[in-house]
Amino acid sequence: MLDLRQLRYFVVVAEEEHVGRAAERLHISQSPLSRQIAQLEERLGLVLFERSQQRIRLTTDGRTFLTEARALLTHANRLESLGKRLGRGEEGGLCIGYIENAMHANVLPKALSEVRAIRPGVHVALYNLSSADQLEGLRQRSLDVALVSEPPADDDPDLTYRQLLEDPMLLALPANHPLVNLERLTPAELEDLDWIGVKSSQGQNHHDDFVAACIRAGFTPQIRLEAAEPYTALGLVAAGLGIAMTQKSLNQAAYPGVVFRELPWLTFTLPLWAAWHRVTLRPLVETFRLILTGHDTALYTGASSNAPQTPTALTN
């Protein structure tokens, strides 16, 4: 059985790439730390680090082992937290992963508000992660629910999902832009303009899909600036630095210097999916999933003493 303390030591040494700094961070001396790492390597029969006088670096196998060690420690921390909450008589909390669009479209805040109305004392931990990292979190059981831009495969043996949203996109223009006065915009009018891209946790696929949709429509966007999230992009649009595509669900009134126009010929949307592990029977998680997917939660809020069953409507 692996020693969790040794795994924690290993992660810190891997992050610092220096035994001395790692020892300071762990508040132990260097010699015991070096022995613990050596014992871990001996137990595994694996060389985790390449050592030199100045620093140590992970081997290729060490990098692979680091990913799994972090996942195991995350789950161990969550398990400890859950045990403490159960020991206090609480039902347990929710660990939810999400992409920015789940916030911007008000899907996650609305669902959390409904959960809080049903379970006022519930503890919720939110993690802003890429879709791929969220799905891995579901497999490692460090997340209860994931809100992602790309769902798991239909034949995934561990995970299942439901689509929550297909958010259409609007063109955002500076209020003083010449195109604002045109009744109908065509692809040719967007060809040579400066665009502001949005590079978010939805990842490279989101960017590539947007460019591909523009090419299919008949023009190639000249992306001169990239913003980390859509509200920043709208601020840049309001300053006259370019045009952008943003989801319709954003609060358009928040940017008086921006004019929004529909482009019926541009087939590009932002989907949002809820995903979860097939084997999860905690009532609180079931309640949250029902809220997300718009199902009746009466089964879980009534006074019945019977344990709830997984609703048929929520399984693939």
LUMTI-571935 format. One line per field, with one value per residue: residue number from 1; residue in three letters; x, z, y of N, C-alpha, C in turn. Coordinates in steps of 0.05 Angstrom, whole numbers. Atoms other than C-alpha are relative to their C-alpha. Layout:
BEGIN
kemar <- [NUM,...]
zamar <- [ALA,...]
nx <- [X,...]
nz <- [Z,...]
ny <- [Y,...]
cax <- [X,...]
caz <- [Z,...]
cay <- [Y,...]
cx <- [X,...]
cz <- [Z,...]
cy <- [Y,...]
***
This chain:
BEGIN
kemar <- [1,2,3,4,5,6,7,8,9,10,11,12,13,14,15,16,17,18,19,20,21,22,23,24,25,26,27,28,29,30,31,32,33,34,35,36,37,38,39,40,41,42,43,44,45,46,47,48,49,50,51,52,53,54,55,56,57,58,59,60,61,62,63,64,65,66,67,68,69,70,71,72,73,74,75,76,77,78,79,80,81,82,83,84,85,86,87,88,89,90,91,92,93,94,95,96,97,98,99,100,101,102,103,104,105,106,107,108,109,110,111,112,113,114,115,116,117,118,119,120,121,122,123,124,125,126,127,128,129,130,131,132,133,134,135,136,137,138,139,140,141,142,143,144,145,146,147,148,149,150,151,152,153,154,155,156,157,158,159,160,161,162,163,164,165,166,167,168,169,170,171,172,173,174,175,176,177,178,179,180,181,182,183,184,185,186,187,188,189,190,191,192,193,194,195,196,197,198,199,200,201,202,203,204,205,206,207,208,209,210,211,212,213,214,215,216,217,218,219,220,221,222,223,224,225,226,227,228,229,230,231,232,233,234,235,236,237,238,239,240,241,242,243,244,245,246,247,248,249,250,251,252,253,254,255,256,257,258,259,260,261,262,263,264,265,266,267,268,269,270,271,272,273,274,275,276,277,278,279,280,281,282,283,284,285,286,287,288,289,290,291,292,293,294,295,296,297,298,299,300,301,302,303,304,305,306,307,308,309,310,311,312,313,314,315,316]
zamar <- [MET,LEU,ASP,LEU,ARG,GLN,LEU,ARG,TYR,PHE,VAL,VAL,VAL,ALA,GLU,GLU,GLU,HIS,VAL,GLY,ARG,ALA,ALA,GLU,ARG,LEU,HIS,ILE,SER,GLN,SER,PRO,LEU,SER,ARG,GLN,ILE,ALA,GLN,LEU,GLU,GLU,ARG,LEU,GLY,LEU,VAL,LEU,PHE,GLU,ARG,SER,GLN,GLN,ARG,ILE,ARG,LEU,THR,THR,ASP,GLY,ARG,THR,PHE,LEU,THR,GLU,ALA,ARG,ALA,LEU,LEU,THR,HIS,ALA,ASN,ARG,LEU,GLU,SER,LEU,GLY,LYS,ARG,LEU,GLY,ARG,GLY,GLU,GLU,GLY,GLY,LEU,CYS,ILE,GLY,TYR,ILE,GLU,ASN,ALA,MET,HIS,ALA,ASN,VAL,LEU,PRO,LYS,ALA,LEU,SER,GLU,VAL,ARG,ALA,ILE,ARG,PRO,GLY,VAL,HIS,VAL,ALA,LEU,TYR,ASN,LEU,SER,SER,ALA,ASP,GLN,LEU,GLU,GLY,LEU,ARG,GLN,ARG,SER,LEU,ASP,VAL,ALA,LEU,VAL,SER,GLU,PRO,PRO,ALA,ASP,ASP,ASP,PRO,ASP,LEU,THR,TYR,ARG,GLN,LEU,LEU,GLU,ASP,PRO,MET,LEU,LEU,ALA,LEU,PRO,ALA,ASN,HIS,PRO,LEU,VAL,ASN,LEU,GLU,ARG,LEU,THR,PRO,ALA,GLU,LEU,GLU,ASP,LEU,ASP,TRP,ILE,GLY,VAL,LYS,SER,SER,GLN,GLY,GLN,ASN,HIS,HIS,ASP,ASP,PHE,VAL,ALA,ALA,CYS,ILE,ARG,ALA,GLY,PHE,THR,PRO,GLN,ILE,ARG,LEU,GLU,ALA,ALA,GLU,PRO,TYR,THR,ALA,LEU,GLY,LEU,VAL,ALA,ALA,GLY,LEU,GLY,ILE,ALA,MET,THR,GLN,LYS,SER,LEU,ASN,GLN,ALA,ALA,TYR,PRO,GLY,VAL,VAL,PHE,ARG,GLU,LEU,PRO,TRP,LEU,THR,PHE,THR,LEU,PRO,LEU,TRP,ALA,ALA,TRP,HIS,ARG,VAL,THR,LEU,ARG,PRO,LEU,VAL,GLU,THR,PHE,ARG,LEU,ILE,LEU,THR,GLY,HIS,ASP,THR,ALA,LEU,TYR,THR,GLY,ALA,SER,SER,ASN,ALA,PRO,GLN,THR,PRO,THR,ALA,LEU,THR,ASN]
nx <- [17,-15,1,9,-20,-21,11,0,-28,-8,12,-14,-27,4,7,-22,-24,-23,6,-2,25,23,-2,9,29,12,-8,-16,-27,-4,-7,23,15,-13,5,28,2,-14,16,22,-11,-7,25,12,-18,2,-15,18,-15,-28,-13,-26,-8,16,29,10,22,16,-3,25,17,7,22,25,7,9,28,17,-3,16,28,5,-1,24,22,-4,8,29,11,-3,19,26,3,3,27,19,-3,15,28,7,5,-22,1,-1,-24,11,-17,15,-13,11,27,21,5,9,27,16,9,-10,10,29,3,-10,20,22,-10,-3,27,8,-19,-13,-26,-17,-27,-4,-27,1,-26,0,-19,6,18,-15,-8,24,8,-19,8,23,-10,-15,19,-6,22,27,13,-16,13,-21,7,-2,8,-13,11,26,-5,-18,9,2,14,24,2,23,-5,15,2,-12,1,-6,-20,6,-23,-3,-13,0,24,-5,-11,16,18,24,22,10,23,-7,-29,-7,-28,-20,-5,-16,-25,-26,2,-15,17,-9,7,4,-15,10,-5,12,-22,-7,22,19,-12,0,28,9,-13,11,27,-3,-9,23,18,-11,-22,-19,-3,-27,0,-22,-2,13,7,2,28,17,5,-24,3,20,-13,-18,18,10,-22,-6,-24,7,27,-2,24,5,24,24,8,-13,15,-8,3,-24,-19,15,-16,0,25,0,15,2,-10,14,-15,-23,10,-19,12,-16,15,-8,9,-5,-10,-3,-7,24,5,1,26,5,24,-6,-9,23,17,-13,2,28,3,-14,13,28,19,14,-16,18,-8,-23,5,23,-6,-2,-23,-12,-23,8,-12,-9,22,-6,-3,-26,-20,-1]
nz <- [0,2,-23,10,-8,20,25,-3,2,28,16,-7,11,29,6,-6,14,-18,-26,-21,0,-8,-29,-14,4,-15,-28,-9,10,27,-1,-1,25,21,-6,7,30,7,-8,19,25,-5,-2,26,20,21,-4,3,5,10,-20,5,-23,-3,-2,9,19,3,23,15,-17,-23,7,1,-28,-13,7,-15,-28,-6,0,-24,-24,2,-9,-28,-14,1,-17,-28,-4,-1,-25,-22,2,-9,-29,-13,5,25,21,19,17,29,14,26,19,19,18,-4,11,-19,-16,17,8,-24,-6,-25,-23,-4,-12,-27,-16,-6,-19,-26,-11,-10,-20,-7,-12,16,7,29,10,29,13,28,13,28,2,-2,-28,-15,5,-15,-28,-5,-1,-25,-21,-14,7,1,25,17,20,20,27,16,-18,4,22,-6,-10,-23,-20,-27,-2,16,3,12,10,-15,14,26,-2,26,-1,12,7,-16,15,-14,6,22,23,24,6,-17,15,21,-7,1,3,17,-6,12,-16,-24,9,-6,-25,-22,-18,-27,-7,-29,-6,-27,-8,18,14,28,18,2,18,26,10,8,25,21,7,16,27,13,7,22,-7,-20,-20,-6,-29,-8,-29,-12,-28,-16,-3,18,-11,7,29,4,-8,22,22,-8,3,28,8,18,-3,-13,-3,-28,-3,-3,-28,-16,-7,21,-11,-15,17,16,24,19,14,6,24,6,26,4,18,-13,-16,-22,-26,-22,-15,-28,-7,-27,0,-27,-1,1,-27,-21,-11,-22,6,6,27,17,0,16,28,8,3,25,24,1,-10,-26,-22,-22,-11,-18,-20,-17,-27,2,-13,17,15,28,21,22,19,26,20,-2,9,29]
ny <- [-24,-24,-18,-26,-20,1,-11,-29,-8,3,-21,-26,1,-2,-28,-17,9,-5,12,-20,-17,17,5,-25,-2,22,-4,23,-2,12,28,17,-3,16,28,7,2,25,23,1,11,29,15,2,11,-20,-24,-23,-25,-2,-16,-14,-15,-24,4,26,-2,25,16,3,16,-16,-19,16,7,-24,-5,18,-6,-23,8,16,-18,-16,17,6,-24,-3,21,-9,-22,12,14,-20,-11,21,2,-22,4,-12,19,0,-23,3,-9,-5,-12,-17,-18,-27,-4,8,-24,-22,6,2,27,9,-16,6,26,-1,-14,19,19,-13,-3,27,8,-26,3,17,-11,3,-8,-4,3,-9,18,7,23,25,3,6,28,16,-3,18,28,3,-5,-25,-18,13,-8,-17,-16,2,-8,25,22,26,16,13,27,-2,19,-12,-26,-6,-29,-12,-27,-20,-26,-5,-29,-13,-21,-26,-16,-24,-21,-26,-15,-20,14,-5,22,-2,-12,18,16,29,4,23,9,-16,-24,7,13,-13,-14,11,16,6,28,7,24,7,28,19,13,-6,8,-22,-20,12,2,-27,-7,18,-10,-25,8,12,-22,-15,-19,9,-21,-9,-3,-17,1,22,-6,25,7,-18,-27,-15,-5,-22,-25,-8,-9,-26,-19,-3,15,22,12,26,16,7,15,-16,1,-20,-24,-19,-27,-7,-14,-19,-7,23,7,29,7,28,9,25,17,11,23,5,-3,10,19,6,27,10,28,11,29,17,12,-20,3,-18,-16,-28,-2,4,-25,-21,8,-4,-29,-8,10,-10,20,-5,9,6,26,-2,-21,8,12,29,12,20,-10,-5,15,-16,-2,11,-21,-11,20,4]
cax <- [0,27,43,4,57,110,65,57,132,142,93,127,197,171,142,204,256,301,304,325,267,219,244,233,163,148,181,227,302,332,359,293,260,312,304,229,236,288,243,185,228,252,181,158,220,221,268,226,280,342,391,447,485,442,372,331,282,226,239,187,159,161,117,66,68,60,-6,-35,-6,-39,-106,-100,-82,-140,-188,-157,-166,-238,-251,-223,-266,-327,-314,-308,-374,-409,-380,-413,-479,-478,-501,-437,-419,-415,-352,-370,-326,-345,-324,-335,-397,-434,-426,-437,-501,-526,-534,-490,-509,-584,-575,-534,-587,-640,-596,-583,-659,-667,-604,-585,-524,-493,-418,-402,-331,-325,-267,-256,-223,-218,-269,-216,-192,-264,-279,-216,-239,-304,-266,-221,-283,-254,-314,-388,-413,-378,-403,-365,-363,-347,-384,-356,-366,-434,-403,-361,-363,-358,-391,-458,-484,-541,-539,-561,-552,-538,-520,-525,-473,-480,-432,-407,-389,-365,-424,-391,-371,-394,-426,-476,-517,-524,-591,-560,-488,-455,-391,-354,-362,-327,-268,-215,-236,-196,-225,-218,-215,-235,-185,-219,-218,-261,-195,-166,-226,-271,-224,-216,-291,-303,-251,-279,-350,-326,-290,-353,-392,-344,-291,-230,-228,-165,-155,-110,-124,-142,-179,-181,-257,-317,-328,-256,-269,-331,-290,-240,-297,-326,-257,-258,-202,-240,-303,-319,-369,-400,-455,-526,-535,-487,-515,-514,-537,-471,-435,-469,-412,-426,-479,-499,-522,-547,-513,-563,-514,-459,-472,-432,-458,-430,-458,-458,-464,-471,-432,-427,-404,-453,-444,-462,-520,-513,-581,-550,-514,-577,-616,-565,-566,-642,-640,-589,-629,-696,-728,-776,-737,-798,-773,-712,-744,-803,-806,-800,-753,-738,-671,-680,-666,-629,-683,-688,-691,-620,-584,-560]
caz <- [0,-19,37,26,64,15,-43,-15,-6,-78,-106,-69,-91,-163,-160,-130,-169,-109,-45,-2,-23,-17,53,74,45,82,147,151,141,75,97,119,56,11,48,38,-37,-42,-4,-51,-112,-82,-66,-137,-171,-210,-219,-209,-214,-254,-203,-211,-164,-178,-184,-196,-253,-263,-309,-363,-317,-259,-297,-310,-237,-215,-252,-218,-150,-152,-170,-113,-62,-87,-76,-8,14,-10,26,91,83,69,130,175,148,158,228,242,218,150,86,49,1,-74,-116,-182,-242,-293,-354,-357,-401,-345,-304,-361,-382,-310,-311,-252,-207,-218,-201,-139,-116,-121,-84,-28,-21,-11,30,63,99,40,27,-47,-77,-148,-195,-260,-304,-377,-401,-406,-334,-309,-342,-311,-244,-251,-265,-205,-163,-143,-177,-169,-230,-289,-334,-399,-471,-497,-467,-456,-511,-516,-501,-442,-390,-330,-348,-374,-392,-413,-456,-418,-468,-540,-533,-599,-615,-630,-665,-618,-651,-622,-619,-668,-719,-791,-796,-740,-790,-840,-840,-859,-851,-901,-894,-942,-895,-839,-881,-867,-798,-734,-690,-616,-599,-533,-507,-448,-411,-466,-501,-571,-601,-585,-622,-681,-687,-689,-744,-784,-779,-805,-864,-880,-880,-930,-892,-849,-783,-773,-698,-672,-598,-553,-487,-430,-424,-460,-412,-425,-500,-495,-458,-515,-565,-527,-531,-607,-612,-655,-662,-628,-624,-556,-530,-530,-457,-433,-400,-461,-420,-382,-441,-466,-516,-553,-605,-615,-682,-702,-759,-782,-834,-783,-754,-690,-620,-551,-523,-449,-422,-352,-340,-280,-260,-274,-203,-157,-110,-59,-54,-55,-120,-150,-129,-161,-226,-227,-218,-274,-323,-305,-271,-212,-147,-104,-95,-58,-19,11,78,51,91,32,-2,-71,-133,-194,-241,-307,-345,-323,-351,-421]
cay <- [0,68,117,182,221,197,216,286,292,268,320,378,356,349,420,451,411,421,380,439,484,425,410,483,481,416,441,380,371,349,282,251,279,248,181,182,195,139,91,109,95,29,8,23,-4,61,120,183,236,252,280,332,376,437,409,347,335,285,228,212,158,207,257,202,181,254,262,201,219,287,255,206,260,304,246,230,303,303,237,265,328,286,242,304,332,265,263,330,301,335,301,316,371,381,385,417,430,483,523,598,592,557,621,670,635,634,559,544,604,589,515,531,580,525,476,526,537,461,449,516,487,450,460,472,472,500,484,523,470,450,399,345,357,356,289,261,289,251,186,198,215,282,317,301,338,370,426,418,442,371,311,241,190,157,89,114,58,106,172,196,265,311,374,436,493,510,583,622,675,749,796,851,917,984,1031,1080,1026,1039,970,988,1027,970,934,867,845,798,756,801,861,823,798,851,874,866,811,798,724,692,641,608,542,513,502,501,464,523,571,523,512,587,598,538,566,634,600,560,626,657,697,686,726,767,757,813,807,749,758,707,710,743,802,824,817,862,914,914,920,979,1012,1006,955,905,863,797,740,730,685,712,694,748,810,856,917,915,945,1008,1021,956,940,867,839,771,734,681,654,639,570,573,561,546,481,464,394,365,301,255,185,129,101,158,148,204,240,309,296,268,330,376,336,338,414,422,380,413,353,354,350,334,262,288,345,307,271,201,157,112,120,153,114,140,168,131,197,213,152,141]
cx <- [18,-4,-7,20,23,-9,-1,28,9,-11,14,28,-2,-6,24,25,25,-7,0,-25,-24,0,-9,-30,-15,7,13,29,4,5,-24,-17,12,-4,-28,-4,14,-16,-24,9,6,-26,-13,18,3,17,-18,14,27,14,26,7,-18,-30,-7,-24,-14,9,-27,-20,-9,-22,-26,-10,-10,-29,-19,2,-17,-30,-7,-1,-25,-24,3,-8,-30,-13,2,-20,-28,-5,-5,-29,-20,2,-14,-30,-10,-3,24,-3,0,26,-7,22,-16,19,-13,-28,-22,-7,-13,-29,-19,-10,9,-10,-30,-3,9,-20,-23,9,1,-28,-9,17,16,29,20,26,4,29,-1,29,-2,22,-8,-19,14,7,-25,-8,19,-6,-24,9,15,-17,7,-21,-26,-14,19,-17,20,-10,1,-7,17,-13,-25,5,20,-10,-5,-18,-24,-5,-28,8,-18,-7,13,-1,8,19,-10,27,0,16,2,-24,3,11,-18,-20,-26,-24,-11,-23,7,30,5,29,21,7,16,28,25,-1,18,-19,14,-9,-3,14,-5,7,-15,20,2,-23,-20,10,0,-28,-10,12,-12,-28,2,8,-23,-19,11,21,18,5,29,2,26,5,-14,-5,-4,-29,-17,-4,24,-2,-19,12,18,-16,-10,22,7,23,-6,-29,3,-27,-3,-27,-24,-8,14,-18,8,-2,24,20,-14,15,1,-27,2,-18,-1,11,-12,16,25,-9,21,-14,19,-18,10,-13,5,8,4,7,-26,-7,3,-28,-6,-24,6,10,-23,-18,12,-2,-29,-5,13,-15,-30,-20,-12,17,-17,7,21,-5,-23,10,3,25,14,23,-8,15,8,-23,8,6,29,22,-1,-7]
cz <- [0,25,-10,8,-20,-26,2,-2,-29,-16,5,-12,-31,-8,4,-17,16,28,22,2,8,30,16,-2,17,30,11,-10,-25,1,2,-25,-22,5,-8,-30,-9,7,-19,-26,2,1,-28,-20,-24,6,-7,-8,-13,18,-10,24,5,5,-8,-18,-1,-25,-15,17,25,-6,-1,28,15,-5,17,30,9,1,25,25,0,11,30,17,0,18,29,6,2,27,23,-1,9,30,15,-6,-26,-21,-18,-18,-30,-10,-29,-18,-21,-19,3,-10,19,19,-17,-8,23,6,27,24,6,14,29,18,8,20,28,12,12,23,9,11,-17,-6,-29,-6,-31,-11,-29,-15,-29,0,4,29,17,-4,15,30,7,2,26,25,17,-6,1,-26,-16,-20,-22,-27,-19,18,-4,-24,8,13,24,22,28,2,-18,1,-10,-10,14,-17,-27,-5,-28,4,-13,-7,18,-15,18,-9,-23,-25,-24,-6,17,-16,-23,9,1,-5,-16,8,-12,16,25,-7,11,26,21,20,27,7,30,4,28,6,-18,-20,-29,-18,-4,-20,-29,-12,-9,-27,-23,-8,-17,-29,-16,-9,-22,7,21,20,4,30,8,30,10,30,15,4,-14,11,-6,-30,-5,9,-21,-24,6,-4,-29,-11,-18,4,11,-2,29,2,7,29,18,5,-19,11,15,-16,-19,-25,-21,-12,-8,-24,-4,-28,-7,-17,13,20,21,27,22,16,28,8,30,-2,28,-3,1,28,21,11,23,-7,-8,-28,-20,-2,-18,-30,-10,-5,-26,-25,0,8,27,23,24,14,21,21,19,25,-1,13,-18,-15,-29,-20,-23,-21,-28,-21,0,-8,-30,-7]
cy <- [25,18,28,22,1,12,31,12,0,23,27,1,4,29,19,-6,6,-11,20,17,-17,-5,25,2,-20,2,-25,5,-15,-30,-19,1,-17,-30,-9,-3,-26,-25,-3,-12,-30,-17,-4,-14,19,24,24,25,-5,20,12,16,25,-5,-29,4,-27,-15,-2,-17,16,20,-15,-6,25,6,-18,5,24,-7,-15,17,18,-16,-6,25,3,-21,8,22,-11,-15,19,12,-20,-3,22,-3,13,-21,-3,24,-7,10,2,13,16,14,27,4,-8,22,22,-4,-3,-28,-9,17,-6,-27,0,15,-19,-21,12,4,-27,-9,25,-3,-15,15,-6,9,1,0,8,-15,-4,-24,-26,-5,-7,-29,-19,1,-17,-29,-5,4,24,21,-17,5,18,15,6,9,-25,-23,-25,-15,-15,-28,0,-19,13,24,1,30,8,28,20,25,-2,30,12,24,25,14,26,21,25,17,20,-13,4,-22,1,10,-17,-17,-29,-2,-25,-9,18,25,-6,-10,14,16,-13,-14,-3,-28,-4,-27,-8,-29,-20,-11,7,-8,22,21,-11,-2,27,8,-17,10,26,-7,-12,23,17,20,-13,23,7,7,14,0,-25,6,-27,-8,21,28,18,7,23,27,11,10,28,22,4,-15,-24,-9,-28,-15,-8,-14,18,2,21,24,23,29,9,15,20,9,-21,-4,-29,-5,-30,-5,-27,-20,-12,-22,-8,5,-11,-20,-3,-26,-4,-29,-9,-30,-16,-12,22,1,19,18,29,4,-4,24,21,-7,4,30,9,-8,7,-20,8,-12,-8,-26,3,21,-7,-14,-30,-10,-20,13,5,-17,18,2,-11,21,11,-19,-3,-29]
***
